[in-house]
Structure formats: C-alpha cells, structure tokens
Amino acid sequence: MTTRILPAVGDPDAARALSTLLSQLPSAEPAPPVPDSTSLLDTLARMAVDSIDELPEVVLVHERIGPVPALELIREVALRFPAVGVVLVSSDAGPALFSAAMDSGARGLIGLPLSYEELAARVQAAAQWSVGVRRHLGKGSAADVFTGPGGRVVTVTGAKGGVGTTFTAVQFALAAAASGRRTALVDMDLQAGDVGSYLDVQFRRSIADLAGIQDISPRVLQDAVYDDRTGLALLLAPADGERGEEVDDRAARHIVGALRSRYELVVIDCGTQVTGANAAAVEMADVAVLVTTPDVVAVRAAKRMVRMWERLQVRKAEDTAMVVNRWSKHTEIQPALIEKITKTRATRTPVPAAFKELQAVVDAGRVQDLDNRSTVKQALWTLAGELGLLSAPDTTAAPAAPGAAVAVRAAGAVSRLRRGREG
C-alpha cells in the first residue's frame, strides 16, 4: 500500500531534511511541504472536495508552523478531516507535550533531530490508523462525522460603537439562510452582545458554556445552539457579561472550528472591541468585514482597528472588506477615500442612510421582519452576494472594484480627516 504524506513545515532547512528522509521510506509518496497552516488547510480542503480517499493518509506538522500554533492546527485538522492521521514533529518529546498532542487529536509524536527508524514507525502507525478509519467510514457507520473541507467563516467587526455592526451581521446571516445555506450566527461581542435582542430570542445557553470543553462533539454543540424559526442556528453571547472572560482565544478557535465543521456558513458578530477571542475569529475567517460610517470619527476608528490587527498579526488591511453604512451621495467622505485612508478593500455596494425604514423593526426587536422593499435590506443582501455568502465564491473573478466612483469634495470634514491621516 502506498502511503501519501503531506508535510507542513515553515522552516526551509527543516523542510528539506524531512523531505529527504520521507523520500527514503518504502511505499511512501511524500508531497511537497506546505509552508504554513493556511496552506495546509486549503490544500486538504481542495483534496477533500470529491472524496476523503483523495486526502493523504498522514500529515506531519512541524512544531514551528504558523500562524496557527501547531497544537491548534492539529486539532483543526483532526476535526475537519478525521480520516487523516496527524503526527507532530517537535524537539520536545516529553510526556507533557505527548499528552497535549494526543488531546489535540495527533496520532503520534516524532522527536527532533529526526531519526529514520522513528519516522518510519510513526508514519506507518498513523497510515494504518487512517486506512482503518476510512474503511469504517466507507461502511456508513459514522454518518455524524464531518469529512468535508468545512464551511466558510465571515466575521463582522465595527470600527466603533453605533456603526451598525450587529444589524449588518444579522442581515448577512438571514440572507445566507434565505438562499438555502445552513447558517450559524455567533455573537462574539462577549460583554454586550445584542443578537438575541435583535431577533427577539432568549436562550439559557451561550457561547460561554462551550469555553471549557476540549472536544466539542456535535451533540454538545447542538445543546448550546438555538435553532431559530428564521432558519438560523444562533450561538449567543452570555447574559452575564463577566462570563465573556471565559471565552479566550483558545476556546474561540475550538468553537469556530466546531461550527465550521457543522455549518456551510458561520457569521460572527465581533463587536467593536479587540479581545483574544474575536481576534482569533478574525484570523481564522475566510472573509473579514469591517463596518464604518462615512464620518471623521468612525473612519479614524476604522484605521485604528486595521492598524491594530496588523500589529497583532491578526489580519492585513488589504485582506479586510470595508462596508460603508449610512452612506448618501451627498456625504463628503465617500468609499474611495475610506479605502485609500484605511488601505482596506471597499465593497462595491454602500449601505444607504435610511434609518426610518429600520426604526419599527429595531424597536420591536424583530429585524427579521424588515420589509423586502427596504433599501437598507436590499443593499445588505446584495453585499452578502458580493462577499460570496450566498453561493460558492468565484475564485477566478477579479478583485472587487472600490465602491466609489463618485467624486469627493475635499472640504470640511474631509480636510480634517486628511490632516489626521498620519496621526
């Protein structure tokens, strides 16, 4: 039997050494190493599109892989691709790391410097386990195990309070659900989340109930999720804001990974404050949306947010989609200027300023009842399509053009904003 092996090694020297040894293993078919966690997950996702049989039997994860830490990456691979045997390669082969690796879903641990005998033994054991799992899955006895590449994750973050973050996230999720996608909406504004209030939902469970659970099974996840009659699966923020501290970055990664494995689309309301939890969510997201309004204070806040993400290595500005809310053609600050100042990618469709359309449903706490004729709803649902939330994204399409072909008047608020651009 030929054993297909995919190494994930960021260091070029370590990658060469590992590839050399792997090429000497009998009946081994090593693939070229992938350099980071994102490349590994994307590669496995492409392979799994047709069948789990296209996946490699063994994945080797080097201890210095990034940006996702090695143990977190192993956990995500084990969750999303349970028929793949993952082996950690580390200079620390002690019992503490071995136990942590096993808890994360690894099938073995190889110590550094590499030994041919140890490498051969661990690869063979992981490959035999993988073959057994695939044979088991082929008999249909594990129907509840997710074996696909995983759903898409989109985060919605506000430049500051009051720019319409939660409303935008809710409408994105409603649009996706209406298009037929199995959609989860997560409230990760952990101390002041309002998703439940916007949809007139009260539920005793929250995201904090999942924080201390290492292995989130489908049943455990289902107990924490509220299945709303809108078709959305809701994971709400805790009613007691202080419990938000229980959801750290590690817990957020576990929770988002579990949701990704069960839903086609996961929409996360990240609020307006940067915490370890929502920073991890933004880092993991396929689409990261930043919402602002076309005024000096909000645009400066958006620039601050983007700069903070870059300093923390959470997200690059050019990988962030900027949604401009409460826009009008008479606004001095147009999307093209916001794109230039923040260095983000402005979406083509700005959301018009029409609060009168929203006031009745917001006051009633039932934004799902917003009339289809609402220009705000039409813009947000159009945006959902533009961002690829309603159907599979077209990877061959050209990047979205900036949303502003309208001329900008360099006066008043615009002048003040430009003076403060380097501040």
N, C-alpha and C positions, 0 to 999 in steps of 0.2 A: 504494500500500500504506500502510495506517495503522500508525504506529509507536507502540506503547504504552510509556510511560516511567514508571518509579516512582522518584521522588527520595527519598533518605534523608538528611535534613538536621536536625540538632538545633537549630541557631540559628534563631529565628523570622524575623529580618531576612534572613538568607541564604536561608531557605526561600521568603520572598515574592519576593525578587529572582530566584531560579531559576525559580519557577513563572511569573512574568511573562514571562521570556524563552522558556520552553518553550511557553507558550500562543501564541507568535508563529511557531513553527516550522510549516512546511507539512506537512499529513498527520500531525501529531503528536497523540497522545491522552495527555496527562500526567495521572497520578493525583495525588491529594492527597499531599503529602510525609509520610513516616513519621518520627517524631522520634528513634528510637534503633535500635540493632542488633537488639534483641529483637523489636521491632515489625516490622522488615523481614523477618527470618527467619520469623516467624509468618505474616505476610501472604503471602510466597512459598509457604510450606508449604500454606496453605489453597488457594491458586490451583492448586497442582500436584496436588491430590488426584485430580481427574478426568483431567487430561491436561496434558502440557507445553505444549500450544497455548494454555492459559489463562494462562500466565506472560507478563509483559511482555517485549518484545524487549530493552529497555535498562533497567538500574538505575544511577542516579547516586548515588555515595557521597561525601558531603562529608567533608573531612579531619578535622573536629571531631566526628564522630559518636561515640557511646559507648553502653554501657560498653565494648564490644569495640572495640579500635583499628581504624582504617579498613583498614589492610592485612590484618589478621587477618580482618576481616569480609569483605573481598573474596575472600580465599582460601576461606572457608567457603561463600560464595555460589557461587563457581566450582566447588567440589567437589560441593555438594548439588544445584545447579541449572545443570548445564553448558551448557544451551541458552540461558542468559541472558547478554547482553553487559554486563559491568560496566565503568563508567567512573568514575575517581577525579576529584574536584574539589578542587584544592588551590592554595594560594598559592605553593607551591614547585613550579615546573615544570622543575626542573633535571634533568640526566641521571641522577643517582643515584636520585632518587625515581621517575623514569620507569622505570628498570631494576627497582627494587624492586616497583613496581606491576605490571609485566609478569610478574615472577616469581611474584607472588601470584595471577595469573590475570585481571588487568584487560585490557580491550580498548582502553583509551585513557586519556589524562590531559588534563584541562581546567584551564588556569591561572585564577587569580583576580587581579584582578577579571574578571568574566565578559565574554566577547565573543560577540556573536550569531553571527558567522561561525565562530569556533572551536567553539562549542557545536553548531551545526548540522552541521558536518563530522564531529565526533566521534560524535554521536548517529547520524548516517546510517551511518557506517562500522561502528559496533557493531551497529546493527539489521540491516545486510546480512549481517554475520557470523552473527548469531543465526538469521536465516532460513535460511542455508546449513546450519548445524548441525542445525536441526530437519528440514530436508529429508533430510539424511544419516541422522538417527536414524529417520525415518519409513520408510526402506528396510530397516531391521533390520540394518544393518551395524555397529552399535555396541551390541551386546547387553550388553556388560560395563559400560557406562556407567550409573551410577545416576542416575535422573532424578526420583525421588520426594522427598517432604518430609524424609526422614531418620527414623531410629529414635529412640526415647526413651533418654535417659541418666539413670541414677539413681546417685547417689553415696552411699556408706555410710561415715560417719566415727564414730570413737569419742570419747567425752568424755575418756577416759583409757585407759591400757593395761589389758587384762584384763576389759573390759566385754562382750566377745563380738562385736566388730566384724566380724572375718573370717568367723566362723561365720554371722552374720546375712547378710552379702553372698553367701556361697556358697549358702545355702538360698534366698535370693531368686532367684538365677540358676537353681538347679535347678528351682524351682517354675515359673519362666517357660518354661524349656526343656521341662518336662513338659507344659505347656499348649499346646505347639506353636509357641512363638515362637522364631525364630532369635536366639540369645542369646550375647553375648560377656561374659566375666568378666575384668576387668582388675585386676591387683594393682598399685596405685599407692602402696602402703606401701614406698617405694623402697629403704629400707635394711634393713627387717626383715619383708619380705612372706612370708606363710605359706600363701598359697592353694595352691601346689604341694604343700606338706606335708599340708594338709587333704584333698587329693584324691589323694594318692599318685602325683604326677606329677613327672617330671624331664624337662627340656627345655633344650637348649643355647641357644635363642633367648630373648630377653627384650624388654621394652619399651625398654630402653636401646639396642637395635640399631636402633630407629626414630628415635632422637633427632636424628640429624644429617641426616635425609633431608627435603628440602624438599617434594617431591611424592611422597606415599605412594600408589603405584599399588595396585590390588587384588592383583597378584601379589606385590609387596613385602610387603604386609600379611599375605598368606597364609603367606609364608615365616616370619614372626615369630610366628604364632598356632599354638597346639597344639589340634588337634581331638580333644577327649576323648570317650571312649565314652559318657559321660553325655549327650552331645549339646551340651555347652558348647564354645565356642571360647575358649581360655584365652590371655591375654597376661600373662605372669608378670613378677614383679619380678626384677631381676638377681641372680644368685647371689652376686656380689661387691658388697656393699653400697655401696662407694665409687663404683661406676658409676651409682648413683642420681643423682649430681650432674649427669650428662649430660642428664637429663630436666628442662629448665627449663619455665617457663610457656608459652613459645612452642612448644616441642616438644609439650607436653601438649595444647595447642589443636589442633595438626596431627593428632596421634594420635587424639584423641577425635573430631575431625571425620571422619577417615577411617573409624573404627569405626562411627560413627553412619550413615555412608552405606552400610555393608555389612550391618548387623545391625538387626533390629527392636528389640532392647533391648540396651543396654550397661550392665552393672552394674560399678561401680568401687569397690573397697575402698581408701579413702583413708587408712587407718590412724588414728593419733591425733595426729600432728604436722602443723602447718601448714607446707607448703612452697609454693614458687611453682607447682609442677606440680599438686598436688592442690587448691590454691586456685583455679587456672584451671578445673579439672574441676568443682568445686562451683559456680563461677559459671556454667558452661555447662549445668549439669544441669537437666533438667526436674523432677526430684524429688531433693531433698537430705535424706538421713536422718541424724539424729544419734542414736547409741545411748548409753544410760546405764543404770546400775543404780540402784535406789532407796536409795542411801545418801548421807550428807552429802558425802563427798569427791568422789564421782562427779558429783553434781548441781552442786556448786560448779565442778567442771571443765567441765561442760556449759555452765554460764553463762559461764565464761571464754571457751570456744570460740565461743559465739554472739556475745559482745561483740567478740571479735577479728575475726570475719567482718564484723561491721557496721562496725568502724573501718576495715578494709581494703576496704570496699565490695564484699565478695565475695557476701554473702547477708544478707537481712534475717531477723530472728528469726522473724517471722510466716510466712515462706516456707520454714521448716525443719520437717520432720516428726520428732517425737521418739518414738523407740522405747524403751520401758522393759523392760529384760531382767532376768531373775531376780526377778520380782515374785511376791508372795503377798498374800492378803487380810489377812494379819497384819502386813504391812510398814507401819511408821509413815509413811513417805514414799510417798504414793500419786501416780499420774499427774497428777491435777488440780493438786496442789501443785507438781509439777515444771513443769507447763505455766505456772502462774502465776509461778513464780520466773524461768524462762528466757524467758518470753514467746514460746515456740515453739508449735507445733500438735501436741498429743499425739495419737498414733494411738489408735483405739478398742480395739485388741487388745494388751494387755500380754503379754509372754512369761514363762511361769511358771518358777519356780526348780525345776529338776528335773535336776541335773547327772548323777545316776545313770543317766538314760536315755542320756546322751551319752558317758559315760566310755569305753565299749568302742570306739566308732567313732572318737573323738578320739584315743585311744591307738594305734589301728591306723592312723590317718591316712587313714581312708576314711569321711568324714562323709556321702558319698553313699549309704552303706548303712544310714543311720539308719532304724529301723523306722517304718512309716507310723502305727503306734499311738502313737508318741511325742507327748506333749502339747506339747513344745517345737517339734517339726516342724509339728504341726498349727497352732500359733499363728503361726509364721513364714510358713507358706504362706498362711494366712488374711490375714496382714498384706500379703503380696505382692499378693493380690487387692484389698485395701483401698487400696493405693497405686497401683493401675492397672497393675501389671506383667504381669498375666495376660491382660488384654484391653484394648481401647482405652478410655481414661478417659472417664467421663461428665462432660462439661464443664457439663452443666446441673444436676448434683447439688449439693446444699447442702454446705458445708464439713463435714468430719468432726467429729463431736462428740468432746469430750475423752474420754479413756479411763477416767476415774474418776468413777463415781457413788458410790463408797464413801466413807463419812465418814472424815476424817483426824483422828487423835488428836494434839493439839498438846502433845506432851510429849517428853522425852528428845531423841532425835536431831533431831526436827522443830524443837524450840525452838532448838537450836544452829544449825540451818540458817537459820531465820528471822532470828536475831541477826546472821548473817553475810551476809544477802542484799545489803546495800548496801556490803559490803566489797570 
